[in-house]
Amino acid sequence: MMLVKDSATPLALPQTSPLEMPRHSVNEAPQARKKRVQGFALTTVLARAFVLLLTVGLSWYGATEMYDVLNTNAVAGLQWAFLVLFCINFTWISFAFSQATLGLVFQLWPFSRRRKEQAVEGVTAILLPVYNEDPLRIRANIQAMHEDLMQQAPGKFAFFILSDTNKADAWIAEEQAFQPLLNDDAADCPIYYRRRHKNVERKAGNIAQWVTGYGGDYECMIVLDADSLMGADCLISLTRRMAAEPGLGLIQTLPTIIRANTLYSRIQQFANHCFGPIYASGLAAWHGYSSNFWGHNAIIRTKAFAEACGLPMLEGKAPFGGHVMSHDFMEAALLRRAGWGVRFDTDLKASYEEAPPSLVDVIVRDRRWCQGNLQHKAFVFAKGFHFATRLHLMSGIMSYLSAVFWLMLIVVGFALAVQAYFVRPEYFANPSLFPTWPVFDFEKARSLFILSMALVLAPKVYGWLAAMLNIRRCMQFGGPILLTLSTLVETVLSALYAPILMLSQFQVVYDVFKGRDSGWKPQSRDDGATSWKVAARAHCSHTLLGLGLAGGALFLSEELFYWSLPISFGLILSIPLSWLSGGAKRGNVIRYLGLMRAPEEKRPHPIVAMQHRHSLRQKGLNFDASLSSLKRLVSDSTLFYWHLAQMPIDEPNKAFCRAWICAEWQILNSDNIQNLLDHLSEKECLAILEHRELMSVMQKYLPKGERITARGERLAEV
């Protein structure tokens, strides 16, 4: 049923075309691999052997050297704990170094095979899930992509804005922003809009509900985030590559960060542009057809997704039980278990996203990601998963547990220093004619420290080197001098923020193991400006720990003080560093010096320029972001009746709803909209917006000349 005003109400959604999406269990038998047209088996095997041998070799060397460092006679007590923790951390940085080294080889390798492409039949859906976001930012992105696709591939794509917004004001603001863009099935690139009343299973449930309702008409779907922006060339290439490889279930692109306007986001943006391609090339090389999914800027074969990716329910309560939070890793794992290939194509350009604007925003996001990644422990040893999949899951878990291991290593190291300072050595602890001298090989310790720093910094050097050898790319970063200075500045700033992130991630892991659920909060898209009060409250414990660490180290020995300075210095400065991290007018002075420049800033890609143009045009829109939902509706009769037209008929025998009854009474007994708003709660407001009967009564607040009578409303049903 649709309700129209002047026969002009546009369709918000097309006809349904359902697909079955069964829910799978944690343990299932793997299915046979789908046939592949283009294979890179030899390259993948060699790449995996390279990463494995280099990681094992470096780890073995580091372990034996540290054993020699601790004691040439015997290792005991805290020294064993220090050795074990060192081996875990050294293996982790060796693994990262091995992947980066492999990436450098592939970046500089002059011979490369292009991915096959072929013509596409049918329409590809572009899904854009949103959750309490700024609708005008999303609207500008959609308009830019829509314009680009209309020029290059009319009739080949359709947009679906899938809203999980659960706040009344944000919901109607979305409708006001998106409603003028929506068009019908006959358009060359239609744009549809759907909001769920219950956001079950978060983004994964949002996508799954679209698949089960509309997926049957679309061979493939391209999944975006609210901040995603992709050029038509990239979107078209994705569909053509999927058509050329029927055994593929998913292709992940490498998203590039743009529009960074704060100090912290510029650090992330420069690292993403300069060092990111090195890591990405290494990952793509050893992943082969068993790659990963990052949740956005990727294309998925719809029927494969429906058959394979019904996520299991985990036993127990949150944070480890219930719905799978980091659904993207598991969807790639389930596709691979069902025999579908999952590939990471790093050569595709014009795939963009935005970065969190401040340190506080990164910590908030990490809280959600950490819980999702730690949930994956249930799948690491589950039945049917590929070895590469298990490695992806372990890497995701280790990306947060590594903070715990690094902090434990520091604590044990200081405990050893305290022990050496206060405890008198027992030279004749064992019955012997000769004393047992406590030995610590400082020369080997220094060499091992230098090697560890080299492994950590090598990917940055690789990124700098790859850019320097590519003249065109080097000039995009401002030339060799600015590129070198930018790399140094990014390295120093990252080193200052690293201990703060380490301690924050430790606190996040601790919260998860304590059983605290992170919930679901939208990512910040503004400039992330943080007051001194908020920064002090967030990092007071970090500052005190840094002061205690520095003071304790100086008391024990001057050498230990200097060795611990890279950690303690960042923690001591955590409050001003956090304050500087956000806010477009604070730490962003680096931009005016030409440092940490991104290539898109000077010569933006056409899709970025289109987005900027549409964003500027929105300043002329009659759009008040502070307006309440019901005021927004009754002040615009076209929007009011459009919203009413999308609503389903209410169930005749509905369950008792307190919010419905209270809202209905207040509508009937309020003379004007302001009086109504003064007494409505958020739940009552949502009840009005979600139920057709209540919304119909709201016509009393429209101007008389713009109302549709009850009889006219019945005649307008189609």
VOMILUM-878436 format. One record per residue (C-alpha): x, y, z. Coordinates in steps of 0.05 Angstrom, whole numbers, padded with zeros to 5 digits, always signed. Layout:
N
XYZ
...
//
This chain:
718
+00000+00000+00000
+00025+00069-00017
-00005+00136-00002
+00008+00193-00051
-00003+00268-00050
-00020+00297-00118
+00001+00229-00148
+00074+00248-00139
+00099+00208-00080
+00162+00170-00102
+00175+00098-00085
+00225+00089-00029
+00239+00015-00046
+00232-00031-00106
+00192-00095-00108
+00219-00149-00061
+00261-00206-00088
+00278-00251-00029
+00336-00298-00019
+00342-00352+00034
+00398-00339+00083
+00405-00397+00132
+00443-00387+00197
+00505-00430+00202
+00539-00461+00262
+00609-00450+00288
+00632-00519+00267
+00615-00543+00197
+00650-00585+00144
+00685-00545+00088
+00657-00547+00018
+00694-00561-00047
+00732-00502-00076
+00697-00466-00133
+00730-00468-00201
+00777-00410-00216
+00793-00379-00283
+00855-00340-00262
+00902-00372-00212
+00963-00347-00175
+00978-00411-00137
+01054-00411-00146
+01060-00338-00127
+01017-00349-00065
+01056-00410-00043
+01123-00374-00051
+01097-00313-00015
+01071-00354+00044
+01137-00392+00048
+01175-00326+00048
+01133-00297+00105
+01136-00362+00145
+01211-00372+00138
+01229-00300+00152
+01183-00296+00212
+01208-00362+00242
+01281-00345+00228
+01277-00276+00260
+01238-00302+00319
+01288-00358+00332
+01346-00310+00327
+01313-00260+00375
+01295-00315+00425
+01365-00344+00427
+01398-00276+00432
+01352-00255+00489
+01367-00320+00525
+01441-00304+00519
+01429-00232+00543
+01393-00253+00607
+01444-00301+00634
+01503-00340+00608
+01497-00390+00667
+01423-00400+00681
+01355-00366+00672
+01308-00365+00731
+01248-00331+00762
+01226-00266+00729
+01277-00276+00674
+01236-00333+00646
+01174-00290+00645
+01213-00234+00610
+01240-00284+00559
+01172-00312+00542
+01140-00243+00536
+01197-00219+00493
+01190-00279+00446
+01116-00266+00437
+01126-00192+00421
+01187-00203+00378
+01150-00256+00337
+01092-00206+00327
+01138-00151+00300
+01176-00202+00258
+01111-00224+00226
+01093-00151+00209
+01164-00139+00183
+01161-00202+00139
+01095-00179+00107
+01122-00109+00095
+01186-00136+00064
+01144-00180+00018
+01102-00119+00001
+01164-00079-00018
+01186-00135-00065
+01118-00134-00100
+01116-00058-00102
+01183-00055-00138
+01172-00118-00180
+01168-00094-00253
+01126-00153-00277
+01054-00160-00255
+00993-00195-00284
+00930-00155-00291
+00865-00183-00264
+00817-00207-00317
+00753-00168-00331
+00693-00180-00374
+00626-00147-00390
+00572-00148-00337
+00500-00167-00346
+00448-00142-00297
+00449-00089-00243
+00496-00085-00183
+00469-00060-00116
+00509-00009-00077
+00491-00015-00003
+00504+00043+00044
+00487+00026+00116
+00479+00087+00162
+00470+00093+00237
+00456+00162+00268
+00502+00196+00219
+00503+00267+00190
+00457+00257+00129
+00484+00316+00089
+00554+00286+00088
+00526+00220+00063
+00481+00256+00012
+00542+00292-00018
+00578+00225-00025
+00518+00192-00058
+00507+00250-00106
+00580+00248-00128
+00580+00172-00140
+00511+00176-00173
+00534+00231-00221
+00597+00193-00239
+00559+00128-00252
+00506+00163-00294
+00562+00188-00339
+00601+00122-00344
+00553+00064-00330
+00479+00084-00334
+00431+00026-00320
+00484-00016-00285
+00478+00004-00212
+00426+00019-00158
+00437+00052-00091
+00405+00027-00026
+00411+00072+00035
+00400+00023+00093
+00386+00061+00156
+00393+00031+00226
+00384+00100+00258
+00347+00094+00325
+00339+00167+00343
+00276+00203+00321
+00308+00269+00302
+00364+00235+00263
+00315+00190+00226
+00271+00246+00199
+00333+00288+00183
+00355+00230+00140
+00288+00228+00104
+00290+00303+00091
+00361+00298+00064
+00351+00236+00021
+00279+00242-00003
+00295+00290-00061
+00347+00240-00087
+00301+00180-00090
+00275+00157-00157
+00236+00099-00185
+00255+00033-00219
+00256+00064-00288
+00316+00109-00271
+00385+00093-00299
+00414+00092-00229
+00358+00090-00177
+00368+00109-00105
+00326+00074-00052
+00319+00085+00023
+00298+00037+00078
+00299+00045+00154
+00294-00015+00201
+00250-00007+00262
+00294-00057+00301
+00368-00057+00288
+00380-00130+00307
+00452-00154+00297
+00476-00084+00280
+00507-00075+00211
+00510-00150+00196
+00435-00155+00209
+00422-00093+00166
+00458-00124+00106
+00427-00192+00118
+00356-00163+00120
+00369-00129+00052
+00395-00195+00024
+00334-00234+00047
+00287-00180+00021
+00317-00155-00044
+00380-00195-00059
+00349-00240-00111
+00350-00186-00165
+00424-00169-00158
+00483-00214-00177
+00531-00173-00135
+00528-00121-00080
+00581-00068-00064
+00581-00054+00011
+00602+00016+00034
+00608+00052+00101
+00575+00119+00116
+00641+00154+00101
+00658+00113+00038
+00668+00145-00029
+00685+00106-00093
+00696+00129-00164
+00657+00099-00222
+00720+00069-00252
+00732+00030-00188
+00660+00008-00181
+00657-00015-00254
+00723-00053-00249
+00699-00090-00187
+00636-00114-00223
+00676-00134-00286
+00727-00173-00244
+00672-00211-00208
+00640-00228-00275
+00707-00254-00301
+00718-00299-00241
+00655-00339-00224
+00691-00375-00166
+00701-00309-00129
+00656-00292-00071
+00687-00225-00051
+00738-00174-00074
+00764-00125-00022
+00795-00059-00045
+00847-00018-00008
+00810+00043+00020
+00850+00107+00020
+00839+00159+00074
+00818+00229+00051
+00791+00294+00081
+00835+00292+00143
+00830+00359+00178
+00860+00346+00246
+00930+00328+00271
+00913+00256+00287
+00873+00243+00224
+00930+00272+00183
+00979+00224+00216
+00933+00167+00196
+00922+00195+00127
+00997+00202+00112
+01012+00133+00139
+00956+00104+00098
+00981+00137+00033
+01056+00127+00043
+01063+00062+00082
+00995+00029+00071
+01009+00005+00000
+01071-00033+00025
+01032-00072+00077
+00974-00082+00029
+01018-00112-00026
+01048-00160+00024
+00980-00181+00050
+00951-00190-00019
+01011-00232-00040
+01006-00285+00014
+00931-00283+00022
+00918-00306-00049
+00846-00328-00055
+00839-00334+00021
+00839-00260+00038
+00798-00219+00087
+00739-00171+00088
+00742-00104+00124
+00668-00091+00123
+00665-00037+00069
+00691-00016+00001
+00684-00087-00025
+00641-00125-00075
+00606-00190-00055
+00570-00243-00096
+00500-00238-00068
+00477-00311-00074
+00544-00336-00046
+00536-00288+00013
+00464-00312+00025
+00484-00385+00023
+00547-00380+00065
+00545-00320+00110
+00487-00330+00158
+00527-00315+00221
+00523-00364+00279
+00499-00344+00348
+00553-00352+00400
+00538-00386+00466
+00534-00343+00528
+00523-00269+00539
+00561-00209+00513
+00617-00191+00507
+00639-00261+00484
+00571-00290+00468
+00510-00269+00428
+00514-00236+00359
+00580-00234+00322
+00604-00162+00326
+00664-00162+00278
+00622-00194+00224
+00668-00176+00166
+00724-00224+00185
+00674-00280+00196
+00636-00268+00131
+00702-00275+00093
+00717-00338+00133
+00649-00368+00119
+00654-00353+00045
+00722-00387+00043
+00694-00447+00082
+00639-00453+00030
+00691-00457-00026
+00687-00386-00051
+00750-00346-00064
+00762-00281-00026
+00812-00234-00058
+00847-00169-00040
+00858-00125-00102
+00905-00069-00084
+00913-00040-00154
+00843-00009-00157
+00843+00066-00145
+00790+00116-00122
+00767+00075-00062
+00763+00124-00004
+00744+00129+00069
+00754+00177+00128
+00794+00169+00192
+00772+00181+00264
+00789+00255+00279
+00821+00248+00347
+00856+00202+00396
+00793+00196+00439
+00752+00176+00378
+00803+00122+00361
+00799+00094+00431
+00722+00093+00428
+00725+00056+00362
+00778+00008+00389
+00731-00011+00445
+00681-00039+00395
+00733-00070+00349
+00769-00103+00407
+00707-00138+00433
+00691-00162+00363
+00761-00189+00350
+00766-00224+00417
+00699-00258+00402
+00735-00293+00345
+00770-00340+00394
+00708-00384+00385
+00726-00394+00312
+00802-00401+00312
+00801-00476+00323
+00731-00489+00295
+00719-00541+00243
+00725-00527+00168
+00764-00462+00165
+00825-00451+00119
+00893-00442+00152
+00898-00371+00124
+00830-00356+00156
+00855-00380+00224
+00916-00335+00215
+00871-00275+00199
+00830-00288+00262
+00893-00297+00305
+00922-00232+00276
+00859-00195+00293
+00861-00221+00364
+00935-00207+00371
+00927-00136+00346
+00895-00121+00414
+00928-00173+00459
+00996-00147+00436
+00983-00084+00478
+00975-00130+00539
+01039-00168+00523
+01079-00104+00512
+01055-00074+00577
+01070-00139+00614
+01140-00139+00584
+01152-00068+00610
+01125-00087+00679
+01169-00149+00684
+01229-00111+00658
+01220-00059+00713
+01210-00115+00764
+01277-00144+00743
+01309-00075+00751
+01279-00067+00820
+01302-00137+00839
+01373-00122+00815
+01373-00057+00856
+01344-00082+00922
+01360-00157+00925
+01432-00178+00941
+01456-00231+00892
+01467-00301+00921
+01535-00320+00894
+01535-00389+00928
+01461-00408+00919
+01483-00477+00894
+01534-00521+00930
+01598-00506+00893
+01670-00487+00905
+01661-00430+00855
+01611-00372+00858
+01554-00363+00807
+01562-00293+00781
+01498-00258+00756
+01512-00240+00683
+01475-00191+00637
+01505-00181+00568
+01494-00106+00555
+01526-00108+00486
+01478-00161+00461
+01420-00126+00494
+01438-00062+00457
+01444-00099+00390
+01377-00134+00402
+01344-00068+00419
+01371-00037+00354
+01346-00097+00314
+01276-00092+00346
+01272-00018+00329
+01295-00033+00258
+01240-00084+00249
+01188-00035+00275
+01212+00023+00232
+01228-00017+00169
+01157-00011+00139
+01161+00065+00144
+01229+00064+00110
+01200+00018+00056
+01143+00065+00043
+01190+00125+00039
+01237+00087-00008
+01181+00063-00054
+01155+00134-00059
+01225+00163-00071
+01237+00114-00129
+01172+00134-00162
+01183+00206-00184
+01110+00220-00199
+01087+00193-00132
+01144+00229-00095
+01121+00296-00124
+01050+00281-00101
+01077+00282-00030
+01111+00349-00042
+01178+00325-00069
+01236+00287-00036
+01251+00339+00018
+01179+00346+00042
+01168+00270+00036
+01229+00257+00080
+01209+00309+00131
+01138+00283+00132
+01162+00212+00144
+01205+00236+00202
+01149+00278+00233
+01099+00221+00226
+01149+00173+00259
+01161+00219+00318
+01087+00234+00329
+01068+00161+00322
+01121+00143+00374
+01091+00194+00422
+01020+00168+00413
+01040+00094+00414
+01047+00085+00490
+00980+00121+00501
+00946+00073+00452
+00982+00014+00484
+00955+00031+00553
+00885+00048+00526
+00881-00018+00489
+00903-00055+00552
+00846-00021+00589
+00798-00040+00532
+00820-00114+00535
+00813-00113+00610
+00742-00086+00604
+00723-00140+00555
+00750-00195+00599
+00713-00164+00657
+00649-00176+00617
+00631-00104+00598
+00594-00099+00532
+00615-00041+00487
+00546-00030+00457
+00540+00005+00390
+00560+00077+00381
+00565+00115+00315
+00634+00137+00293
+00650+00211+00300
+00653+00248+00233
+00666+00319+00258
+00734+00350+00275
+00738+00313+00342
+00754+00376+00382
+00764+00356+00455
+00763+00403+00514
+00820+00403+00565
+00772+00375+00616
+00752+00316+00573
+00825+00302+00554
+00847+00306+00627
+00793+00258+00649
+00810+00209+00594
+00885+00210+00604
+00897+00227+00678
+00916+00155+00694
+00964+00153+00634
+00999+00216+00658
+01007+00190+00729
+01034+00124+00704
+01084+00160+00658
+01108+00203+00717
+01115+00142+00761
+01152+00104+00706
+01201+00160+00694
+01212+00174+00768
+01222+00100+00784
+01270+00090+00726
+01312+00151+00746
+01315+00126+00818
+01340+00057+00795
+01391+00079+00744
+01403+00136+00695
+01411+00086+00637
+01342+00055+00652
+01312+00125+00652
+01337+00139+00581
+01316+00070+00557
+01245+00080+00583
+01239+00152+00559
+01203+00134+00493
+01147+00104+00535
+01145+00151+00594
+01151+00215+00553
+01089+00200+00511
+01049+00181+00573
+01069+00243+00611
+01046+00287+00552
+00983+00246+00540
+00934+00302+00559
+00963+00357+00514
+00975+00305+00459
+00903+00283+00462
+00878+00355+00463
+00921+00371+00401
+00899+00308+00364
+00829+00335+00348
+00803+00402+00325
+00815+00431+00256
+00848+00494+00284
+00895+00462+00335
+00948+00414+00312
+00933+00422+00239
+00987+00475+00230
+01028+00419+00198
+00983+00424+00137
+01004+00496+00124
+01077+00475+00128
+01065+00426+00072
+01081+00366+00116
+01044+00299+00116
+01010+00318+00051
+00964+00269+00015
+00965+00264-00061
+00890+00281-00065
+00900+00348-00031
+00936+00381-00089
+00906+00343-00147
+00843+00309-00123
+00812+00251-00161
+00750+00272-00201
+00704+00235-00152
+00734+00274-00093
+00724+00340-00131
+00652+00320-00147
+00639+00305-00073
+00668+00372-00052
+00625+00409-00103
+00561+00375-00079
+00581+00388-00007
+00587+00463-00021
+00519+00464-00055
+00486+00438+00008
+00500+00504+00043
+00442+00533+00004
+00392+00480+00027
+00337+00498+00075
+00362+00447+00126
+00363+00461+00200
+00403+00407+00234
+00376+00425+00303
+00303+00418+00283
+00264+00363+00319
+00233+00306+00279
+00159+00324+00286
+00171+00398+00275
+00210+00380+00212
+00151+00339+00187
+00094+00387+00202
+00132+00445+00172
+00139+00408+00106
+00074+00375+00082
+00109+00341+00023
+00158+00307+00071
+00100+00291+00119
+00059+00255+00067
+00120+00221+00037
+00137+00193+00106
+00065+00171+00115
+00065+00138+00047
+00123+00093+00065
+00091+00067+00129
+00058-00002+00130
-00013-00012+00154
-00014-00023+00229
-00029-00093+00254
-00102-00098+00276
-00087-00136+00341
-00024-00102+00362
+00008-00118+00429
+00000-00069+00486
+00047-00010+00476
+00052+00042+00531
+00089+00091+00486
+00032+00086+00434
-00023+00100+00484
+00014+00158+00517
+00031+00189+00449
-00040+00183+00423
-00069+00216+00485
-00019+00274+00480
-00033+00285+00406
-00108+00288+00419
-00100+00336+00478
-00045+00383+00451
-00068+00445+00414
-00002+00459+00378
+00061+00423+00359
+00105+00458+00411
+00058+00438+00467
+00061+00366+00443
+00137+00366+00439
+00143+00394+00510
+00111+00330+00537
+00135+00274+00490
+00191+00226+00509
+00238+00196+00457
+00201+00130+00458
+00134+00164+00447
+00162+00205+00390
+00188+00141+00357
+00120+00109+00367
+00087+00165+00328
+00138+00161+00271
+00133+00085+00266
+00057+00075+00268
+00011+00098+00212
-00050+00110+00255
-00013+00158+00300
+00020+00193+00242
-00047+00203+00207
-00073+00239+00269
-00013+00286+00265
-00045+00319+00204
-00081+00365+00252
-00016+00404+00260
-00008+00417+00185
-00033+00482+00155
-00107+00473+00135
-00094+00483+00061
-00043+00426+00060
-00082+00372+00096
-00112+00311+00063
-00181+00292+00091
-00195+00222+00117
-00236+00208+00055
-00183+00237+00010
-00131+00193+00045
-00170+00130+00029
-00178+00150-00044
-00103+00164-00048
-00084+00092-00030
-00054+00053-00087
//
